[in-house]
Amino acid sequence: MSKRKHFAALALGGVGRIGMNMMVYECDGKYIVVDAGVSFGDETTPGVDVIIPDTRFLREHAKDIVGVFITHAHEDHIGGIGYMWDDFGGAPVFATRFSRLSMENKLRELGIKPAKGEVNTAKPGETIEVGPFKVEYVGVAHSIPEAFGLAITTHYGTVVHTGDYKFDEHAPFGQQTDEKRWKAIGKQGVLAVLGDSTGIFAMKPSGSEKAVFEHLDKLIGESKQRVFFAAFASHVGRALNVAEIAMKHGRKVCFLGRTVNKMLGYAKELGYTPAALKGYIVEAEEASKLPPHKVLVFASGTQGEPAASLTRLSQGQEVRGLRIDEGDTVILSSRMIPGNERAILNTINGLYVRGAEVVTELTDRETHVSGHASRPEIQHMYSLLKPTYVVPVHGEPGHLTQHARCAEEWGYKPLQLTPGHKLVLAPETPFTQPHAYAHGYNYIDGLNILDNDALPVKERRKLSYDGVVSAALAIRATNGEWLGELSLSTKGLLDERLQKDILDRAAKHAMKALDAVFPDALIDEPQRAREVIGQSLRKSFKQERGKSPTVLVQFIEV
Amino acid sequence: MSKRKHFAALALGGVGRIGMNMMVYECDGKYIVVDAGVSFGDETTPGVDVIIPDTRFLREHAKDIVGVFITHAHEDHIGGIGYMWDDFGGAPVFATRFSRLSMENKLRELGIKPAKGEVNTAKPGETIEVGPFKVEYVGVAHSIPEAFGLAITTHYGTVVHTGDYKFDEHAPFGQQTDEKRWKAIGKQGVLAVLGDSTGIFAMKPSGSEKAVFEHLDKLIGESKQRVFFAAFASHVGRALNVAEIAMKHGRKVCFLGRTVNKMLGYAKELGYTPAALKGYIVEAEEASKLPPHKVLVFASGTQGEPAASLTRLSQGQEVRGLRIDEGDTVILSSRMIPGNERAILNTINGLYVRGAEVVTELTDRETHVSGHASRPEIQHMYSLLKPTYVVPVHGEPGHLTQHARCAEEWGYKPLQLTPGHKLVLAPETPFTQPHAYAHGYNYIDGLNILDNDALPVKERRKLSYDGVVSAALAIRATNGEWLGELSLSTKGLLDERLQKDILDRAAKHAMKALDAVFPDALIDEPQRAREVIGQSLRKSFKQERGKSPTVLVQFIEV
C-alpha cells in the first residue's frame, strides 16, 4: 500500500455486519487500530465458535502500527484481541482500567504473555500521542462500565470515533456522555465522525437506567416469592442496581454465571461496588436455604444459551440447589438479539410451564433500555460535534444506509465506508480508494482459524442436510484389480440396523456401475472410479431415501 | 383405548408448539379429526423438510374415525393431509370449497387418488352429521379465504373449536366472524371452547384489513417508481386489495411466486377475484417492459426464504427481467415468524443496499395486521359463547398458560389439554386421563418419515459440528489379520489437500493403539477394534484440530 500522505479510515470489521468491530486509521503511512471484536456464528456456520475480522492487513503493516485502542469491553469490541495479538507487531495497546482487566483475562486464558509496555492504561481526558496521532478518550454512556469514544487528531484535523454510546443523565457510576467535552471538540472543528448506527431505527430516546431501576424496584417490591433476574452479564451497572433494589427489599442476592461474576470482580477491584452490598451477596448454596421472599437470583441466559443457568432453570432443572417454583417472578431485563429469538422463546415457554410470573419485553417494555443512541440521540450527538462528514459504522447495511440518509437530512455530508475500500478523508475532498486492502473474516473453528466459508464449514453444512456414505473397496496394489465387494457405512441417512437392505442394494448398483466402466475388474483410473461410485451411490440414496449424501470413497491397496 | 361412554378431546399436535395443528374429538368410542397441519424444522433439524404429528393413534383407531374436518387452508392446518391420508381409514374428509381445492392439489402432488366419497365439500351453516357428532362450520375472519370455526355437538353437549380467528368488520370477501351465529350457539349452551391462543400476548385489537388497505393506498400512491410488495402468499384478500390499489393508481400487477398464483387460481375459480382486475394482471416479462411507475410487483419471501423472489431481488439478482432499482419502494406487509428474524433481516439489509425505500414492521406498523384474535378479541369471543370451560389450544406453552390465566380472570374455568393425555369433558366433571395415547411428531426427511429426533437427524447434527472421518483397513477374511495401513478420508474437519500430514499422524497413532490391544496384528474382536480406532482418531483430531469427529470404521475382508 502506498505511503502517500493522507488521513484515511479502513474498516476491517463492524461495518455492514453487526459485531467484530475493528477500524484502522491511517495517517501518512502510519496506523492505529480501534477495537478488536468478535461476532458469533449462526446455523450457516455449524460448529464455528466465534468469527473475527481477517487481519492480513495488520500483519502486512505490523511495523507501521503505532497503537491499538479499545473503546470498551463488550465482546464485539474486545473479544478477538487474543486471536490477533501477534498481528499488532508489538504496538502499545491502550484500554481504560475496566477494559484492561477484561483484556488481560482474555490473554491469560489463551496463554498469551504480553511483552513489557504492550498493555497500557488509558486515562479519560488525557491525550495519548502515538506517531502522528493524538488520541483522547472521551466518556460516553453505554451498557458496560467505562465506555469511551475517541477524538483522533492528526495534522489533517480531528476525526471522532464515537464507539457505542447513548445519552443518559442517570447513567450508572456517573458515566454520562461527556457533552461538555464533545461540544468543545466540536468547537475546535471535527472533520468527520464515524458513528454508531445500531439505534438508527429507534425513533424514541433510548431511555434512562434510572427508569429501569424504578420499574424493577416496583416489580421486585411486589413479588412475594423468589425473584429470578436475567440481564446481560457485562451490564454491571444494572446488576448492581438490582442488587441494591434487592437489599432495599430485604433480599440477599445470588449471582449465577461465570461471566457476571468475572465482571463483578473487575467492578469490585475498581471500587464500583457499593460497600453496603457486602453482606447481601451470597452463594447459591446459601440462597437456596433462605426463604423465597428473601432471595433474588441473578441468572445468566438472556439469549437462551443452552448451558446458561436461566435456560436450565426454565427446563425445570435445579441449578446449585435453586429451582423455579410456581409463583416465582422471573424478569428478563434484556432485548432479543436477532437470530436468538427462537432460543429465547423456548426459555420463556419453559418459565410459563414452571408457573412463574414472567416479565419480558414481550409484555413489558420498561424492564430494559438499550445501550445505543436512538435516532434523536444520534442527531443530538452530531449537533454537539458539528462534523463536516458523517461516516456510518457499527451496523448492518440497513442501519448504515438509513444513518446516511438521516445525516444528509440533518445537514451533514454522509460518506460511505466499506470493508476492503479505503476512505481517504484528507487532505483533498474525501474519496474512496477501492479494493485497497484484504478484508473478510475468519472462523475460529476448534483449533482451526479458517477463511470465511472455508471448505470444512461448507462440507459440514452439506453433511447436515444429506448425511454421509463412506465406501471402501480393496484393490490389488500391483494392478488395481478389485478384491471382493464394496463396503458401505453411513451416518445421517438411515438406521443401518433396520435398513441394511438399502445399503446392500446401493453397493450392488455401485459395483455394477463400476463393472460397466472397468470391464475387467481393473481400476486403472482411481479418480474416475471414485466418480463412478459416488454418482451411483448418490443416485441410489436419492431414489431410496430422497437424499443425496456426501460420499467418501477409499480404495484399500493390498 | 377403552370404548367408555364419554366426550373427550385429544391433541395430536398444535398444543404446546406452534404449527401441525391436529385435534381429535371422541364420543362414545367414535372419533372425528380436526385439521392435519405441518410445522417446519429449524437449525436443530437440518435437512428435515416438514414436521407432522405422530398419527399412530389414528392408525390404531382408523375403523372408528367417522369424519375429518379442515377449518382452513393454512399449511399449519392442512399441510400434512397427504402424508396421513391413509391413516383416516377412508373416513369422509370435509373442507369448504377453497380449502378443498388446496387439499386436492396437495393430494395430486403426492400422487394420491382419493376414493369416491372421501373428499366432501362442507357448506357454512349446514350441519354435518357423522356418527354421534353434529358438526357446523361457522364463519370466522382470518388471513385466508374461507376460515371457519366448528361447533361440535354430541348428546353430551356442544364444544366449540374456534380454529384461527379474529374480528374484523371489514374482512375481505365479507368473511367476518359470524357473531350472530356464535352468539346463538352460546345461547344454546357451550360446554367448552377450544380456543386459538396465538394472539393472547397482543393487548390491542388486531386491527382491520381496511386500515391496511388505506395505508397501502397512501404508500403506493406516493411512490414514483416501481413498487415491490410482499405478503403471505395465502392472504388472497390482501393480495387482491393491493391489486385493486395498484389498478387505482394506474399500475399493472405482476404476481411472482408459485404459491400466490396457485392461491389466486383457487380464488378465481371460486369467483373471489373482481372482474375489473382482469386487464391489470400481467406476467413478469410484460411488467419488466412497463415504465416503473406503472407497475406493482407482488413478490414472495416475507420470511427470507432462500429461493423466494424477494430474497433474490434483495441480493441484486434479476427475477424474470425484474430488478430493484434505487428509489423503488419495497413494502413487507407481514410479521416475522419467530426463528426467521435473521433471514428476514438479511433480506431487508439487501433492500437498503439496493437503495430502495423500505417499509417494514420495523419502521411502520401499519402495513400489516395479524390474522389472530388479540387478548381483548378472545375475551369478546368468549362473551359470545359463554362457555363453561376454556381449553387453550394452538399456541406455545407460554401462550397456553397466559390464555388459561386470562380465562380464569374472565370468569371461565380453564382446562389444560396436553398431547398424549385425554381430556374427558363429559359426562362427569372434566378430568384428564394421563398417557392415554401415543403422541409426538414425525420428520419428513427426504423420502423418510422419521420419529422426532430420530437417529439420522441426531447424527447429522453431530456431523455439522465436528465433521466426519472414515477409516478403512483391509483384513484377511480367514483370520482377521490386518494387511497394510489404515486409510483415512475426512469431511468438515480440514483441507486434505493442505493438511495431509495431520491425517498421516492420526492414522499412525490409530495403528499404534490397535497394535497395543491386538499384539499379533489379528483382529479377533472387530467391535473392540472399531472402538480402539474410533477413540484414537477422535483423540488425535481433538488435539490437532480441537474437533471430535464422527468416525466410520470399516474392515475390508480380502
Interface residues (C-beta under 8 A of the other chain):
Chain A: D42 E43 P46 G47 F201 M336 P338 G339 E341 R342 L345 I348 N349 G350 L351 Y352 V353 G355 V358 L362 T363 E396 P397 G398 L400 T401 Q402 D445 G446 L447 N448 A454 L455 P456 V457 E459 R460 R461 K462 L463 S464 Y465 D466 G467 V468 S470 A472 L473 A474 A477 L483 G484 S487 S489 T490 K491 G492 L493 L494 D495 E544 R545 G546 K547 T550 L552 V553 Q554 F555 I556 E557 V558
Chain B: D42 E43 P46 G47 F201 M336 P338 G339 E341 R342 L345 I348 N349 G350 L351 Y352 V353 G355 V358 L362 T363 E396 P397 G398 L400 T401 Q402 D445 G446 L447 N448 A454 L455 P456 V457 E459 R460 R461 K462 L463 S464 Y465 D466 G467 V468 S470 A472 L473 A474 L483 G484 S487 S489 T490 K491 G492 L493 L494 D495 E544 R545 G546 K547 T550 L552 V553 Q554 F555 I556 E557 V558
